[in-house]
Amino acid sequence: MTAVAFARDGRLHVVFAGLDAVWACRRRVDVPLTAVTGARVLSRAEALADKPSVRAPGTYLPGVIVAGTYRAPRRRPQLWCVHTAEQVLVIDLTEEARLQRIVLDVADPAAVAVELTGHLTA
């Protein structure tokens, strides 16, 4: 499962463990909290409706997993690690960030979104 942590150094750390690291083709991503514009919970279907079509690198098995970096023309890349969860966590990032957004399957997306929002307003 993917872990999301907030460090005292003002950074958001997303850590991929086990097969998630293999499927997403990375072990972690670190983003300054100043680059985060918000966190929200979407249904899997809503999130997938706006997923870029080009995977490079990553894993895609329809209805099972969407993981890795997804790209589209004239858009910044998105990082995904979503299994079969009905609700996913979407972390939106500023224009200056390398990624447009991070979409994750976490145990309790609503709780993580509230916690992340709290770090942004602190």
C-alpha positions as YAML, in Angstrom:
chain: A
units: angstrom
residues:
- id: 1
  name: MET
  ca: [0.00, 0.00, 0.00]
- id: 2
  name: THR
  ca: [1.12, 3.54, -0.64]
- id: 3
  name: ALA
  ca: [2.06, 5.68, 2.36]
- id: 4
  name: VAL
  ca: [1.73, 9.45, 2.56]
- id: 5
  name: ALA
  ca: [3.77, 11.32, 5.18]
- id: 6
  name: PHE
  ca: [4.28, 14.96, 6.09]
- id: 7
  name: ALA
  ca: [7.77, 15.91, 7.21]
- id: 8
  name: ARG
  ca: [8.79, 18.70, 9.50]
- id: 9
  name: ASP
  ca: [10.96, 19.98, 6.67]
- id: 10
  name: GLY
  ca: [7.81, 21.18, 4.90]
- id: 11
  name: ARG
  ca: [7.65, 18.36, 2.39]
- id: 12
  name: LEU
  ca: [5.08, 15.79, 1.35]
- id: 13
  name: HIS
  ca: [6.56, 12.30, 1.02]
- id: 14
  name: VAL
  ca: [4.74, 9.61, -0.94]
- id: 15
  name: VAL
  ca: [6.35, 6.20, -0.47]
- id: 16
  name: PHE
  ca: [5.53, 3.18, -2.62]
- id: 17
  name: ALA
  ca: [6.18, -0.19, -0.99]
- id: 18
  name: GLY
  ca: [6.28, -3.73, -2.32]
- id: 19
  name: LEU
  ca: [4.61, -4.27, -5.67]
- id: 20
  name: ASP
  ca: [3.38, -0.66, -5.76]
- id: 21
  name: ALA
  ca: [7.03, 0.41, -6.22]
- id: 22
  name: VAL
  ca: [7.37, -2.02, -9.10]
- id: 23
  name: TRP
  ca: [4.08, -1.06, -10.75]
- id: 24
  name: ALA
  ca: [4.65, 2.70, -10.33]
- id: 25
  name: CYS
  ca: [8.31, 2.38, -11.40]
- id: 26
  name: ARG
  ca: [9.47, 4.42, -8.42]
- id: 27
  name: ARG
  ca: [9.91, 4.07, -4.69]
- id: 28
  name: ARG
  ca: [9.00, 7.59, -3.59]
- id: 29
  name: VAL
  ca: [8.23, 11.12, -4.62]
- id: 30
  name: ASP
  ca: [8.89, 14.20, -2.49]
- id: 31
  name: VAL
  ca: [7.06, 17.47, -3.08]
- id: 32
  name: PRO
  ca: [7.35, 20.75, -1.14]
- id: 33
  name: LEU
  ca: [4.10, 21.48, 0.67]
- id: 34
  name: THR
  ca: [4.22, 24.92, -0.97]
- id: 35
  name: ALA
  ca: [3.67, 23.15, -4.31]
- id: 36
  name: VAL
  ca: [0.46, 21.48, -3.09]
- id: 37
  name: THR
  ca: [-2.72, 23.42, -3.91]
- id: 38
  name: GLY
  ca: [-5.14, 20.94, -2.40]
- id: 39
  name: ALA
  ca: [-6.21, 17.40, -1.70]
- id: 40
  name: ARG
  ca: [-9.55, 15.84, -2.50]
- id: 41
  name: VAL
  ca: [-11.31, 12.53, -2.71]
- id: 42
  name: LEU
  ca: [-12.76, 11.40, -6.04]
- id: 43
  name: SER
  ca: [-14.44, 8.24, -7.12]
- id: 44
  name: ARG
  ca: [-12.22, 5.94, -9.14]
- id: 45
  name: ALA
  ca: [-14.42, 6.58, -12.20]
- id: 46
  name: GLU
  ca: [-14.14, 10.40, -11.87]
- id: 47
  name: ALA
  ca: [-10.36, 10.22, -11.53]
- id: 48
  name: LEU
  ca: [-9.98, 7.83, -14.47]
- id: 49
  name: ALA
  ca: [-12.10, 10.08, -16.69]
- id: 50
  name: ASP
  ca: [-9.30, 12.69, -16.60]
- id: 51
  name: LYS
  ca: [-6.32, 10.29, -16.78]
- id: 52
  name: PRO
  ca: [-3.84, 11.04, -19.56]
- id: 53
  name: SER
  ca: [-3.60, 8.27, -22.11]
- id: 54
  name: VAL
  ca: [0.17, 7.78, -22.47]
- id: 55
  name: ARG
  ca: [1.89, 5.68, -19.79]
- id: 56
  name: ALA
  ca: [5.64, 6.16, -19.57]
- id: 57
  name: PRO
  ca: [6.78, 4.32, -17.47]
- id: 58
  name: GLY
  ca: [4.17, 2.37, -15.54]
- id: 59
  name: THR
  ca: [1.60, -0.39, -15.38]
- id: 60
  name: TYR
  ca: [-1.97, -0.62, -16.61]
- id: 61
  name: LEU
  ca: [-4.36, -3.55, -16.29]
- id: 62
  name: PRO
  ca: [-7.95, -2.44, -17.01]
- id: 63
  name: GLY
  ca: [-10.11, -2.59, -13.89]
- id: 64
  name: VAL
  ca: [-7.15, -3.75, -11.79]
- id: 65
  name: ILE
  ca: [-4.32, -1.21, -11.61]
- id: 66
  name: VAL
  ca: [-3.25, 2.16, -12.94]
- id: 67
  name: ALA
  ca: [0.28, 2.98, -11.78]
- id: 68
  name: GLY
  ca: [3.20, 5.07, -12.95]
- id: 69
  name: THR
  ca: [3.65, 8.31, -14.82]
- id: 70
  name: TYR
  ca: [0.93, 9.26, -17.28]
- id: 71
  name: ARG
  ca: [1.36, 11.99, -19.89]
- id: 72
  name: ALA
  ca: [-0.72, 13.93, -22.39]
- id: 73
  name: PRO
  ca: [0.18, 16.65, -24.93]
- id: 74
  name: ARG
  ca: [0.38, 20.14, -23.44]
- id: 75
  name: ARG
  ca: [-0.13, 18.81, -19.89]
- id: 76
  name: ARG
  ca: [2.32, 18.08, -17.13]
- id: 77
  name: PRO
  ca: [2.75, 14.43, -16.13]
- id: 78
  name: GLN
  ca: [0.56, 12.83, -13.48]
- id: 79
  name: LEU
  ca: [1.69, 10.17, -11.02]
- id: 80
  name: TRP
  ca: [-0.81, 7.36, -10.37]
- id: 81
  name: CYS
  ca: [-0.93, 4.35, -8.07]
- id: 82
  name: VAL
  ca: [-4.53, 3.15, -7.97]
- id: 83
  name: HIS
  ca: [-5.75, -0.42, -7.54]
- id: 84
  name: THR
  ca: [-9.43, -1.28, -7.33]
- id: 85
  name: ALA
  ca: [-10.43, 1.26, -4.64]
- id: 86
  name: GLU
  ca: [-13.77, 2.99, -5.14]
- id: 87
  name: GLN
  ca: [-12.42, 6.27, -3.67]
- id: 88
  name: VAL
  ca: [-8.98, 7.73, -4.43]
- id: 89
  name: LEU
  ca: [-6.90, 10.59, -3.06]
- id: 90
  name: VAL
  ca: [-6.04, 13.33, -5.57]
- id: 91
  name: ILE
  ca: [-3.26, 15.77, -4.66]
- id: 92
  name: ASP
  ca: [-3.25, 18.83, -6.92]
- id: 93
  name: LEU
  ca: [0.02, 20.68, -7.50]
- id: 94
  name: THR
  ca: [0.98, 24.19, -8.61]
- id: 95
  name: GLU
  ca: [2.00, 25.10, -12.15]
- id: 96
  name: GLU
  ca: [5.63, 25.26, -10.99]
- id: 97
  name: ALA
  ca: [5.67, 21.61, -9.88]
- id: 98
  name: ARG
  ca: [6.97, 18.95, -12.25]
- id: 99
  name: LEU
  ca: [3.79, 16.92, -11.79]
- id: 100
  name: GLN
  ca: [0.23, 18.16, -12.36]
- id: 101
  name: ARG
  ca: [-1.30, 15.86, -9.76]
- id: 102
  name: ILE
  ca: [-0.74, 12.68, -7.78]
- id: 103
  name: VAL
  ca: [-3.57, 10.13, -7.66]
- id: 104
  name: LEU
  ca: [-3.32, 7.45, -4.96]
- id: 105
  name: ASP
  ca: [-5.11, 4.45, -3.53]
- id: 106
  name: VAL
  ca: [-4.68, 4.87, 0.24]
- id: 107
  name: ALA
  ca: [-6.44, 3.16, 3.15]
- id: 108
  name: ASP
  ca: [-8.50, 6.22, 4.14]
- id: 109
  name: PRO
  ca: [-8.39, 8.90, 1.41]
- id: 110
  name: ALA
  ca: [-10.74, 11.28, 3.26]
- id: 111
  name: ALA
  ca: [-8.57, 11.26, 6.40]
- id: 112
  name: VAL
  ca: [-5.38, 11.83, 4.41]
- id: 113
  name: ALA
  ca: [-7.02, 14.69, 2.48]
- id: 114
  name: VAL
  ca: [-8.09, 16.37, 5.74]
- id: 115
  name: GLU
  ca: [-4.63, 15.90, 7.27]
- id: 116
  name: LEU
  ca: [-2.88, 17.27, 4.18]
- id: 117
  name: THR
  ca: [-5.24, 20.26, 4.04]
- id: 118
  name: GLY
  ca: [-4.41, 20.93, 7.69]
- id: 119
  name: HIS
  ca: [-0.70, 21.03, 6.87]
- id: 120
  name: LEU
  ca: [-1.37, 23.51, 4.06]
- id: 121
  name: THR
  ca: [-3.21, 25.95, 6.32]
- id: 122
  name: ALA
  ca: [-0.79, 25.64, 9.26]
...
